[in-house]
């Protein structure tokens, strides 16, 4: 009987938790910056081939360069499309017909009073934040099922659980993603495919940082003060008491994409800094 030393057992546990995605191909939508780019970088660090997506060719090129500068051996490609349209989604699927990992991150937020949110505003929010992921998942899920392995992640938000009064249409779009991800997970029962949602809280992405910088300028305070005031006034239940970093959100996504996360399916995984006061 071979008895392992304590150090050998610790090394075995550590090695088993090393995330390796060699041979896997990942498509991360909305990844020319912010959370999406951090996710793509994390997946590339784990060995996956990554496809960056965005609408702006220059931003995509800079994002790809940022990854290859840090990881010279990384396999990175880009695809430019407007995923708010059916044609845009179809062009992405045609360019990359087979992926092992799909991270539906494309989306935007827009603070606006409810009575001023027009029908067009609602439609634009749902097309970008919800329909983009639905269209891509409709295409890729059957292909993942055929190979008996795959990961689909929807980037939702704590705003999908606690709808923010200042942007109700955004919150509703993120709630919809929770329903879609759980419903798709039900279709994967007994397979090696998983579908999950990740719920970031307030995160210092490029768009959020720009938003706070503009507000800080208008109010004559520093950006750090603006961010702290926002958390205190609008997210007072935060246990983190600050904005999360894009890397902190990406860490959860990369784990959820891993082989080690095979028993995590149909879940809503919070990276919200404790904003949502719930034990589930």
Secondary structure, DSSP 8 states (H G I E B T S, - for coil): -----HHHHHHHHHHHT----TT-EEEESS-SSHHHHHHHHHHHHTT-EEEEEES-HHHHHHHHHHHHHH-TT--EEEEE--TTSHHHHHHHHHH----SEEEE---------GGG--HHHHHHHHIIIIIHHHHHHHHHHHHHHHHT-EEEEEE--GGGTS--TT-HHHHHHHHHHHHHHHHHHHHTTTSSEEEEEEEE-SB--HHHHHHHHHHHHHHTS-HHHHHHHHHHHH-TT-SS-S-B-HHHHHHHHHHHHSGGGTT--S-EEEESTT-S----
